[in-house]
Amino acid sequence: MKMQLRDEVLSKVPEVTLSFWIVKIAATTLGETGGDSVTMTLDWGYLAGTFLFLSALVALVAAQIVARKFQPWLYWATIVASTTFGTTMADFADRSLGLGYAGGSMILFVCLVGVLAVWYWSEKTISVETVSTPKVETFYWAAITFSQTLGTALGDWIADSGLGYEGGAILFAAGLAVLAALYVWTDISRVLLFWAAFILTRPLGATFGDFLDKPVGNGGLAFSRPLASALIAILILILLLVLPQRPGRHPRFAQASLPS
């Protein structure tokens, strides 16, 4: 006679807890100020900045896939690379290519849905708890990158629509509060809520980053972009040292033979 035994497989990405979201928001804020530091303060321009951060992202994703287990520092460095690339890529599409915030957001949304659809078609799930093989990691990082870029475009779109940076941050924070309430009080798919929250934390970080470094006349605090980036990077390092960083787990079933 055979029966199924349940064990667990460690994921290559962190467990999704409150500490995950705290570090994620800080990382997305760094992505905004860091990306703008290169493209605007150092005057590299959006295209050169995009290639720079794309190169870093590709190298880090490759290292992440090659790694045999979850490495907190490597994982969050890859997240920061994806969010800085998202910042410069969204700005390049919106401003240099003239797609505008609405057009850029729609294209990125379609790309994100497409990646998630192919991922689901291939694996029958898009849960981040299953990220433990190179194939699934490739889907995961593609979805992460598109969601980060989409979040940048959404943040700029809302901020420039009349709400400003403070209004945009409040709007996206309210959206995250709604998702948290749905998580606590409803049975809506946790996977769906995760991806919705992952997208919304990006524009929240983007609007907060813009609030830090934009001129006072434009509703910001006029911090130096490099200084703001350095302070946020130090904050992330401290958070990684003091907050728990555990790999996610997902169940795996195996057939076991039992004596008759």
N, C-alpha and C positions, 0 to 999 in steps of 0.2 A: 504494500500500500504506500502511496506517496501523498505528501501534504506540502503546503507552501509555508516556508519559513520566512519571516520578515526581518531583514536587517536594514542598516542605513549606510548610505554612501555620502561621504563628505563632498560638498560642493566646492568649486573653485572661486566662489564669490561669498561675501560675508552674509551672515544671518541678518535678516531684515528686522531690525529692532529700532527703538527710538534713537539710539546712538548712531545707527546707520543714517537716518534722515538728517541728524544734526551735522554730521561730517559732510553729507551730500550737499546740503545747502551752502556750507562754507566753501566746498570745492567749486560749486557753480559760481559763487561770487568771485572766487579767485580766477575762474575762467574768463569772466567778463573784464575784470581789471587787468589781468595778465595779457589777454588778447589785445585790448585797447592800448596797453603800454607798448607793445611791439608795433602795431599797425599805425597808431597815431602819435604817441609820444616819441618813439624812435623813428617814426616816419618811414617804416618799411612798406606801408601800403597793404591793402587787403589781400592781394594776390600772393605777394611774397610771404606775408604772415600765414596765410592759409597753407602754403607749401611747407613752411617751417613746422607748423604744428601737426600737419598731416604726417610728415616724416617721423616726428616724435611719437605720434599715435600708433603708426604701423609698427615701429620698433617695440613699443611697450606691449601692444596686443600680442605680437609674436612671442615676447618674453613671458607674458601671462599664459599663453597657450602651452608653451614648453614647460613651464613650472609644473611640478608634480603635485603640489598642494596649494591651498590658499595662502597667499603672502600679502598681509595687510598693506605694507608700504608699496609694493608693486601694484596691487589692485587700485589703490587711491591715486597713485601717480598716473595710472592709465585713465582713470576717471577725469583727473585734472587735464590731461592731454586731450581727451575727447571734448571737454567743455571749452577749452581754449580754441580748439579747432572749430567747434560749433560756433563760437563767437565770430571768428574771422570769416568762416565760410558763409554764415548768414549775412554778415555785413557786406561781403563781396557780392553775393547774389542780389541783395536788396538795393545796394547803392551803386556798385560798379556795373553790374549787368542790367540794372534798371527794372528788376522784377517787382520791386515794391514789397512792402511787408506782407500785404494780403497774398500776392502771387507767390512769394517765397514760402509763406506759411502753408499754403495749399499744396505746393509741390512736395515740400518736406513731409507733410501729413500723409500724402499718398505713398511716398517712399517708405515711411515708417510702417504703415498698414501693410504694404507689400511684403516687407521683411518679416513681420510678425505672421502674416498669412503663410508664407513659404515655410517658416519655422514650424508653425502648427501642422501644416500639411506633412512635413517630414517626420516630426516627432510626436504628433498628437497632443502636444502641450507646449505652452510658452512660459511655463513657470520657471522662475529664476532658480528654484531649488534643484533643478535638474542639470544645472550647468556644471558638468563634470567630465565632458569629453571634448576634444578639439572641434568636432562638428558643431556641437551645441554652443560652445564658446564663440565660434565664428558668428553664428546667428545672434547671440547675445550682444557682442560688441558692435555689430552692425546696427542692431536696434537701439543700443545705447547712444551711438553716435548720431543717428538720425533724430532721436528724441532730444538730445542736447541741442542740436542745431535748430530744430523746430522750436524749442523753448526760448532760444535767443530771439528768433524772429517774432514770436508771440510777445515777449517782453518789450521789445522795441516798438511793436505795433501798438500795444496798449498804452505805453508811456507817451507816445507821440500822438495818440488819439485825443488828448485833452486831459487825461487823468494825471499825467506827470509821473515821476518816479515814485513818489510817496503813495499816490493813488494806485499805481500799478502794483506796488508791493502789498498794499492792503487788500486789493482785489484777489491776488493770487494766494495770499495767506488765508483769506476767507474761503477760497476754493479748496485749499488743503484741509481746512477745518471741516468742511462739508464731507470730504472724503473720509476723514478720521471718524466722523459721526456715523457714516455709512458702514465703516469697518466694525465699529463697536455695536451698533444697534440693528444691523441688517445681515442677511446672508448673501449679499451680492458677492460675486466671484472675487476672491482675494487676489487672483492674478490680474483681473481687470483693474481693480483698485490700485494695485502696485504700479502698473504702467501709467495710469492716469496721474498718480502722485509723482512718479518719476518725471513725467513731462512738466507738471506744474512747479516742481521745485526749481527747475532750470530758469524760467522767467522770474521767479521770486528772487533767486540769486542775481540774475541779470539786472533787475530793477534796483536791487539793493546796491550792487556794485556801481551802477550808474549814479545812484544817489550819493555815493561816497566821493566819486571823482569828477562829477560834472560841475560847471561853474555855479556859483550861488544864484546868479541871475536866471539860470535854467532850472532852478529847484534843487541843486545839489549842494554838497558840502565843500567842494573845491579841494579835496585832498589830491596830492600828487598821485598819479596812477601807479608808478613804481613803489611808492611808499605804502599805498593801500594794499598793493599786491604782496609786499613783504610782510605786512602786519597780518594779513589773512593767512599767508603761508605758515607763519609762526603759530597762529591759532590752530591750524589744521594739525601741525606737528604735535602740539600739546594735546589736542583732542584724541589723536591716535595713541598717545601714551597713557591717557587716563581713562578712556572709554573702552569697554570690552570689544574685542575684535575676534569673533569666532566664525568659522566657516559654516555655511548653511548645510542642512542635512535633508536628504530625501529618501523615502523608502525604496527598497529593492526586494523583490520576491524571488526566491529560488526554490526549486524542487528538491525535496529531501526524501530519501527512502526510509521508511520505517519497517521494522520487522513485522511480519504478519502475525 
